[in-house]
Amino acid sequence: MFDTLTEKFEQTVRKLRGLGKISERNIDDAVREVRLALLEADVHFQVVKDFTERVREQAIGQEVLGSLTPDQQFLKIVDAELTRLMGGQATRFDLAAAPPVTIMLVGLQGSGKTTTVGKLARLLKDDLKRNPYLVPADVYRPAAIEQLTTLGAQVGCPVHPSRADQDPVDIGRQAIDHARGHGFDTVLIDTAGRLHIDDELMGELERLKATIKPHQVLLVVDAMTGQDAVNVARGFHERLGLSGVILTKLDGDARGGAALSVRAVTGAPIVFVGMGEKLDALEVFHPDRMARRILGMGDVLTLIEKAQQAYDENQAQALQKKLRRNEFTLEDFRDQLRVVRKMGSMGDLLGMIPGMKKLTRGVDMSTAEKDLKQIEAIINSMTKEERNNHLILNGSRRRRIADGSGTSVADVNRFLKQFQQTKKVMKQMSKFAGRGGLPPGLSM
């Protein structure tokens, strides 16, 4: 995510750091490089112009020119301006209305609306303890209704029985009447993808909005769209009056243009971002955290939140007791491995740790993901007895495990050796954590 942009920003700051004395010309050079980096990231040219002018205006003040650490001061200014550009602070997901609270999702075809409805339904049901009703109003795309029906079953939410021969406006009206009469407090309406310049289809959305009077209209934008996202957002905003934006596919090789442009051009806040294909891969958008990630400064708060969501406190305490008693087994190891993988890809997780993005640049994270899958396959090929006591794994057992996991005996032996070493380190860490301290060499 934003790898190229991050690298360009780091190069700019590194050049300032290497200078003994900073002049206004040095600042102009740095600002010019920032401008080029943003344009290459497909940020809207007017947004880039306004952004770099604000950065330069602040940077040529004594705060930077007279500082002993001009590179850090320049970085601080860029960080603050990036945060401001993307909205300043996280936008609260507004559900304060009489039930059923209706939310209409709109956007281009292929932007990920239907999947986003499923993700939003899971968040509402599991995290916010709401009772959502899903409404497929896309009568044009083949299998769109079936797709949302399948997603609804996966998240445990009922789906309105729409038909492809119905008018979307009639579907919306009937669905809200049903939701009101059956105790649903939230209605999510999935609309058909359309171009913002298609007057007839945009008119259909206007009629739907006038009929159902949604509490929110959310635009779903593919983060890979770049500058085109600005025109799309502007077109939808002018016709429908957007409440907010959801950026999808931000976990891909996005250049960042959409994230840095949409908020500035429309004024509509980015509410959520999609960070993967799984139904739990929808995150609240924090402009300040995103700015720090773009600048290669990490995102520890999001990492902590992911860990808190993934780990049950009682399970964590039980694990610590096992480590102290030297009872940590391969089954426990597999459970922890699954928790870590649930938190996100290795690349994303390491990118949230300050400094790690720079260290892992050029490293093929897909290899690490493949290794983790291989380890889980090896453990899954063991019997429960073997997982609970790896000391019984003799030569014949190891050959059977290698055959069952599609690996070699050497792979199995290497993993078991790594497990022994990991177990020792974790036990040592647990002892020091219990005493309220850190192991030697890890003190702050």
C-alpha positions as CSV (number, residue, x, y, z in Angstrom):
1,M,0.0,0.0,0.0
2,F,1.5,3.3,-1.1
3,D,4.9,1.7,-1.3
4,T,6.2,3.9,-4.2
5,L,4.9,7.1,-2.6
6,T,6.4,6.2,0.8
7,E,9.8,5.5,-0.8
8,K,9.7,8.9,-2.6
9,F,8.9,10.8,0.6
10,E,11.7,8.9,2.5
11,Q,14.2,9.9,-0.3
12,T,13.2,13.5,0.0
13,V,13.6,13.7,3.8
14,R,16.9,11.8,3.5
15,K,18.3,14.4,1.2
16,L,17.5,17.2,3.7
17,R,19.1,15.2,6.5
18,G,22.3,15.0,4.5
19,L,22.7,18.7,4.2
20,G,24.6,20.7,6.7
21,K,22.6,23.8,6.3
22,I,19.1,24.3,5.0
23,S,18.2,27.1,2.6
24,E,15.0,28.3,1.0
25,R,16.3,26.7,-2.2
26,N,16.7,23.3,-0.5
27,I,13.1,23.6,0.6
28,D,12.0,24.4,-2.9
29,D,13.8,21.3,-4.2
30,A,12.1,19.2,-1.5
31,V,8.7,20.6,-2.2
32,R,9.2,20.0,-6.0
33,E,10.1,16.3,-5.2
34,V,6.9,16.0,-3.1
35,R,4.9,17.5,-5.9
36,L,6.3,14.9,-8.4
37,A,5.7,12.1,-6.0
38,L,2.1,13.0,-5.5
39,L,1.5,13.4,-9.2
40,E,3.1,10.0,-9.9
41,A,0.7,8.6,-7.3
42,D,-2.1,9.9,-9.4
43,V,-3.3,12.5,-7.0
44,H,-5.5,15.2,-8.6
45,F,-3.3,18.0,-9.9
46,Q,-5.3,20.8,-8.1
47,V,-5.0,18.9,-4.9
48,V,-1.3,18.6,-5.4
49,K,-0.9,22.3,-6.2
50,D,-2.8,23.4,-3.0
51,F,-1.0,20.8,-0.8
52,T,2.5,21.8,-1.9
53,E,1.8,25.5,-1.6
54,R,0.8,25.0,2.0
55,V,3.8,22.8,2.8
56,R,6.2,25.3,1.2
57,E,4.6,28.3,3.0
58,Q,5.2,26.6,6.4
59,A,8.5,25.1,5.5
60,I,10.3,28.3,4.6
61,G,9.5,29.8,8.0
62,Q,12.1,29.8,10.8
63,E,10.6,26.6,12.2
64,V,12.4,24.6,9.5
65,L,15.2,26.9,8.3
66,G,16.3,27.7,11.8
67,S,15.9,24.1,13.2
68,L,18.8,21.8,14.2
69,T,16.7,19.0,12.7
70,P,15.2,20.4,9.5
71,D,14.4,17.0,8.1
72,Q,12.2,16.1,11.1
73,Q,10.5,19.5,11.0
74,F,9.8,19.1,7.3
75,L,8.4,15.6,7.9
76,K,6.2,17.0,10.7
77,I,4.7,19.6,8.4
78,V,4.1,17.1,5.6
79,D,2.5,14.7,8.1
80,A,0.2,17.4,9.4
81,E,-0.8,18.5,5.9
82,L,-1.4,14.9,4.7
83,T,-3.6,14.3,7.8
84,R,-5.6,17.5,7.1
85,L,-5.9,16.7,3.4
86,M,-7.6,13.3,4.2
87,G,-10.0,14.8,6.7
88,G,-8.1,15.5,9.9
89,Q,-9.7,12.9,12.1
90,A,-11.7,9.7,11.8
91,T,-15.4,10.2,10.9
92,R,-17.9,8.6,13.3
93,F,-20.2,6.2,11.5
94,D,-23.5,8.0,11.9
95,L,-26.4,5.8,12.8
96,A,-28.3,8.3,14.9
97,A,-31.8,8.2,13.2
98,A,-35.1,6.6,13.8
99,P,-35.0,2.9,12.8
100,P,-34.7,1.5,10.3
101,V,-31.6,3.5,9.5
102,T,-31.2,3.3,5.7
103,I,-27.8,3.3,4.1
104,M,-27.5,3.3,0.3
105,L,-24.3,2.3,-1.4
106,V,-23.5,3.6,-4.9
107,G,-20.6,3.6,-7.3
108,L,-19.1,2.4,-10.5
109,Q,-19.5,-1.2,-11.7
110,G,-16.7,-3.4,-10.3
111,S,-15.9,-1.0,-7.4
112,G,-16.8,-3.7,-4.9
113,K,-20.2,-2.5,-3.7
114,T,-21.8,-5.9,-3.1
115,T,-18.8,-7.2,-1.2
116,T,-18.7,-4.0,0.8
117,V,-22.4,-4.4,1.8
118,G,-21.4,-7.8,3.2
119,K,-18.5,-6.4,5.1
120,L,-20.6,-3.5,6.5
121,A,-23.3,-6.0,7.5
122,R,-20.7,-8.0,9.5
123,L,-19.4,-4.9,11.2
124,L,-22.9,-3.8,12.1
125,K,-24.0,-7.2,13.4
126,D,-20.9,-8.3,15.2
127,D,-19.1,-5.2,16.3
128,L,-22.0,-2.7,16.7
129,K,-24.7,-5.3,17.7
130,R,-27.1,-4.0,15.1
131,N,-29.8,-6.0,13.3
132,P,-29.2,-5.3,9.6
133,Y,-31.4,-6.2,6.6
134,L,-29.6,-6.5,3.2
135,V,-31.3,-5.3,0.0
136,P,-30.1,-6.3,-3.4
137,A,-31.3,-3.5,-5.7
138,D,-28.9,-4.3,-8.6
139,V,-31.2,-5.8,-11.2
140,Y,-28.8,-5.4,-14.1
141,R,-25.7,-7.4,-13.3
142,P,-26.2,-11.1,-13.7
143,A,-26.0,-13.0,-10.3
144,A,-25.8,-9.8,-8.3
145,I,-28.8,-10.7,-6.2
146,E,-27.5,-14.3,-5.7
147,Q,-24.1,-12.8,-4.6
148,L,-25.6,-10.7,-1.9
149,T,-27.8,-13.6,-0.8
150,T,-24.7,-15.7,-0.4
151,L,-22.9,-13.0,1.6
152,G,-25.9,-12.5,3.8
153,A,-25.9,-16.2,4.7
154,Q,-22.2,-16.0,5.5
155,V,-22.6,-13.1,7.9
156,G,-25.9,-14.3,9.3
157,C,-28.1,-11.5,8.0
158,P,-31.4,-11.9,6.1
159,V,-31.6,-10.7,2.6
160,H,-34.6,-9.1,0.8
161,P,-36.1,-11.5,-1.9
162,S,-35.5,-9.1,-4.8
163,R,-36.2,-10.2,-8.4
164,A,-34.3,-9.1,-11.5
165,D,-37.6,-8.0,-13.2
166,Q,-38.4,-5.5,-10.5
167,D,-37.8,-1.7,-10.5
168,P,-35.0,-0.8,-8.0
169,V,-37.3,1.9,-6.6
170,D,-40.0,-0.6,-5.9
171,I,-37.5,-3.0,-4.3
172,G,-36.3,-0.2,-2.0
173,R,-39.8,0.8,-0.9
174,Q,-40.9,-2.7,-0.2
175,A,-37.7,-3.6,1.6
176,I,-38.0,-0.7,4.0
177,D,-41.6,-1.5,4.7
178,H,-40.6,-5.1,5.5
179,A,-37.7,-3.9,7.7
180,R,-39.9,-1.5,9.6
181,G,-42.5,-4.2,10.3
182,H,-40.0,-7.0,11.3
183,G,-37.8,-5.1,13.8
184,F,-34.7,-4.5,11.6
185,D,-32.8,-1.4,12.8
186,T,-30.6,-0.9,9.8
187,V,-31.2,-1.4,6.0
188,L,-28.2,-1.7,3.6
189,I,-29.2,-1.1,-0.1
190,D,-26.8,-2.4,-2.8
191,T,-27.4,-0.5,-6.0
192,A,-26.2,-1.3,-9.5
193,G,-22.9,0.0,-10.7
194,R,-23.1,2.9,-13.2
195,L,-21.1,5.7,-14.7
196,H,-21.6,9.1,-13.2
197,I,-22.2,10.5,-16.7
198,D,-25.1,8.1,-17.4
199,D,-28.0,10.5,-17.0
200,E,-30.7,7.8,-17.1
201,L,-29.2,5.5,-14.5
202,M,-28.2,8.4,-12.3
203,G,-31.8,9.6,-12.5
204,E,-32.8,6.2,-11.2
205,L,-30.6,6.6,-8.2
206,E,-32.1,10.1,-7.6
207,R,-35.6,8.5,-7.7
208,L,-34.5,5.8,-5.3
209,K,-33.1,8.3,-2.9
210,A,-36.2,10.5,-3.0
211,T,-38.4,7.4,-2.3
212,I,-36.5,5.7,0.5
213,K,-34.9,8.9,2.0
214,P,-31.7,7.2,3.2
215,H,-29.9,8.4,6.3
216,Q,-26.6,8.0,4.4
217,V,-25.4,7.7,0.8
218,L,-22.0,6.1,0.7
219,L,-19.9,6.1,-2.5
220,V,-17.8,2.9,-2.9
221,V,-14.5,3.8,-4.8
222,D,-11.8,1.4,-6.0
223,A,-8.5,2.8,-4.6
224,M,-6.8,1.7,-7.8
225,T,-8.9,4.2,-9.9
226,G,-6.5,7.1,-9.3
227,Q,-7.5,10.5,-10.7
228,D,-10.6,9.1,-12.3
229,A,-12.0,8.6,-8.8
230,V,-12.1,12.4,-8.4
231,N,-14.4,12.8,-11.4
232,V,-16.5,9.9,-10.3
233,A,-16.9,11.2,-6.7
234,R,-17.7,14.7,-7.9
235,G,-20.3,13.4,-10.4
236,F,-22.1,11.3,-7.7
237,H,-21.8,14.0,-5.1
238,E,-23.4,16.6,-7.4
239,R,-26.4,14.3,-8.2
240,L,-26.9,12.6,-4.8
241,G,-25.1,14.6,-2.1
242,L,-22.7,12.0,-0.6
243,S,-22.5,11.4,3.1
244,G,-19.2,9.6,2.9
245,V,-16.8,7.4,0.9
246,I,-15.6,3.8,1.3
247,L,-12.3,3.1,-0.4
248,T,-11.9,-0.6,-1.5
249,K,-8.8,-2.6,-2.5
250,L,-6.5,-0.4,-0.5
251,D,-4.4,-3.5,0.3
252,G,-3.4,-3.7,-3.3
253,D,-0.7,-1.9,-5.2
254,A,-2.6,1.4,-5.0
255,R,-0.9,4.6,-5.9
256,G,-2.9,6.5,-3.4
257,G,-4.5,9.1,-5.6
258,A,-8.1,8.3,-4.6
259,A,-7.3,8.4,-0.8
260,L,-5.6,11.7,-1.1
261,S,-8.0,13.3,-3.6
262,V,-11.6,12.4,-2.9
263,R,-11.9,14.1,0.5
264,A,-10.4,17.3,-0.8
265,V,-12.5,17.5,-3.9
266,T,-15.9,16.5,-2.6
267,G,-15.7,17.4,1.1
268,A,-17.3,14.0,1.8
269,P,-15.3,12.1,4.4
270,I,-13.7,8.7,3.9
271,V,-15.5,6.6,6.5
272,F,-14.1,3.1,5.9
273,V,-11.4,1.4,3.9
274,G,-11.4,-2.2,2.5
275,M,-8.1,-3.9,3.3
276,G,-8.7,-7.4,1.8
277,E,-11.3,-9.8,0.4
278,K,-12.4,-11.3,3.7
279,L,-15.6,-10.1,5.3
280,D,-13.8,-8.7,8.4
281,A,-11.4,-6.7,6.2
282,L,-13.2,-3.4,6.6
283,E,-11.5,-0.7,8.8
284,V,-12.4,2.7,10.1
285,F,-10.4,5.3,8.2
286,H,-8.0,7.3,10.4
287,P,-6.4,10.1,8.4
288,D,-3.6,10.7,10.9
289,R,-2.7,7.0,11.0
290,M,-2.8,6.7,7.2
291,A,-0.5,9.8,6.8
292,R,2.0,8.1,9.1
293,R,1.9,4.9,7.1
294,I,2.4,6.8,3.8
295,L,5.4,8.6,5.3
296,G,6.9,5.2,6.5
297,M,6.4,6.1,10.2
298,G,4.3,3.0,11.0
299,D,0.8,2.7,12.6
300,V,1.2,1.1,16.0
301,L,-2.3,2.1,17.2
302,T,-4.0,0.1,14.4
303,L,-1.6,-2.8,15.1
304,I,-2.6,-2.8,18.7
305,E,-6.3,-2.6,17.9
306,K,-6.0,-5.6,15.5
307,A,-4.2,-7.6,18.2
308,Q,-6.9,-6.7,20.8
309,Q,-9.6,-7.8,18.3
310,A,-7.8,-11.1,17.5
311,Y,-6.8,-12.1,21.0
312,D,-9.2,-13.1,23.8
313,E,-7.9,-11.8,27.2
314,N,-8.6,-15.1,28.9
315,Q,-6.9,-17.1,26.2
316,A,-3.9,-14.8,26.4
317,Q,-3.6,-15.4,30.2
318,A,-4.0,-19.1,29.7
319,L,-1.2,-19.1,27.1
320,Q,1.1,-17.2,29.4
321,K,0.6,-19.8,32.1
322,K,1.4,-22.6,29.6
323,L,4.6,-20.8,28.5
324,R,5.8,-20.5,32.1
325,R,5.1,-24.2,32.8
326,N,6.8,-25.2,29.6
327,E,3.5,-26.7,28.4
328,F,3.3,-24.8,25.1
329,T,2.5,-27.3,22.4
330,L,2.4,-27.4,18.6
331,E,-1.4,-27.2,18.8
332,D,-1.0,-23.9,20.8
333,F,1.5,-22.7,18.2
334,R,-0.9,-23.5,15.3
335,D,-3.7,-21.5,17.2
336,Q,-1.4,-18.5,17.6
337,L,-0.4,-18.8,13.9
338,R,-4.0,-18.6,12.9
339,V,-4.7,-15.6,15.0
340,V,-1.7,-13.7,13.5
341,R,-2.8,-14.6,9.9
342,K,-6.3,-13.4,10.8
343,M,-4.9,-10.0,11.7
344,G,-3.8,-9.4,8.1
345,S,-1.0,-10.1,5.6
346,M,2.6,-10.1,6.9
347,G,3.4,-7.1,4.7
348,D,0.7,-5.0,6.2
349,L,1.5,-6.0,9.8
350,L,5.2,-5.3,9.4
351,G,4.4,-2.0,7.7
352,M,2.6,-0.9,10.8
353,I,5.8,-1.2,12.9
354,P,7.9,2.0,12.6
355,G,11.1,1.3,10.6
356,M,10.1,-2.2,9.4
357,K,8.7,-1.0,6.1
358,K,12.1,0.2,5.2
359,L,13.9,-2.9,6.3
360,T,11.5,-5.2,4.4
361,R,11.5,-3.2,1.2
362,G,12.4,-5.6,-1.7
363,V,11.6,-8.6,0.4
364,D,9.0,-11.0,-1.1
365,M,6.3,-11.1,1.5
366,S,4.4,-13.8,-0.5
367,T,7.3,-16.2,0.4
368,A,6.7,-15.5,4.1
369,E,2.9,-16.1,3.6
370,K,3.7,-19.4,1.8
371,D,6.0,-20.5,4.7
372,L,3.3,-19.9,7.2
373,K,0.8,-21.9,5.2
374,Q,3.4,-24.7,4.9
375,I,3.9,-24.7,8.7
376,E,0.2,-25.0,9.3
377,A,0.0,-27.8,6.8
378,I,2.7,-29.7,8.7
379,I,1.0,-29.3,12.0
380,N,-2.4,-30.3,10.6
381,S,-0.8,-33.5,9.3
382,M,0.0,-34.6,12.8
383,T,-2.3,-36.5,15.2
384,K,-3.6,-34.7,18.3
385,E,-1.2,-36.8,20.4
386,E,1.7,-35.6,18.2
387,R,0.7,-32.0,18.4
388,N,0.5,-32.2,22.2
389,N,3.8,-34.0,22.5
390,H,6.3,-33.4,19.7
391,L,9.0,-35.5,21.5
392,I,7.3,-38.7,20.2
393,L,7.9,-37.7,16.6
394,N,10.4,-40.4,15.4
395,G,11.6,-40.9,11.8
396,S,8.6,-42.8,10.5
397,R,6.1,-40.3,12.0
398,R,8.0,-37.5,10.4
399,R,7.9,-39.2,7.0
400,R,4.2,-39.6,7.3
401,I,3.7,-36.0,8.3
402,A,5.9,-34.8,5.3
403,D,3.8,-36.9,2.9
404,G,0.5,-35.7,4.4
405,S,1.6,-32.0,4.2
406,G,3.2,-32.1,0.7
407,T,6.6,-31.3,2.2
408,S,9.9,-33.1,2.8
409,V,11.3,-34.7,5.9
410,A,13.9,-31.9,5.9
411,D,11.1,-29.3,6.0
412,V,9.5,-31.1,8.9
413,N,12.8,-31.3,10.8
414,R,13.6,-27.7,10.1
415,F,10.2,-26.5,11.4
416,L,10.5,-28.7,14.6
417,K,13.9,-27.2,15.3
418,Q,12.5,-23.7,14.8
419,F,9.6,-24.5,17.1
420,Q,12.0,-25.6,19.9
421,Q,13.9,-22.3,19.6
422,T,10.7,-20.3,19.5
423,K,9.4,-22.1,22.5
424,K,12.6,-21.2,24.5
425,V,12.4,-17.5,23.5
426,M,8.7,-17.2,24.3
427,K,9.2,-18.9,27.7
428,Q,12.0,-16.4,28.5
429,M,9.8,-13.4,27.4
430,S,6.9,-14.7,29.5
431,K,9.1,-14.9,32.6
432,F,10.3,-11.3,32.3
433,A,6.8,-10.1,31.5
434,G,5.5,-11.7,34.7
435,R,8.1,-9.8,36.6
436,G,7.1,-6.5,35.0
437,G,10.4,-6.2,33.1
438,L,12.0,-7.1,29.8
439,P,14.8,-9.5,29.0
440,P,18.4,-8.3,28.9
441,G,19.1,-6.4,25.6
442,L,15.4,-5.4,25.2
443,S,15.3,-2.7,27.8
444,M,14.3,0.8,26.6
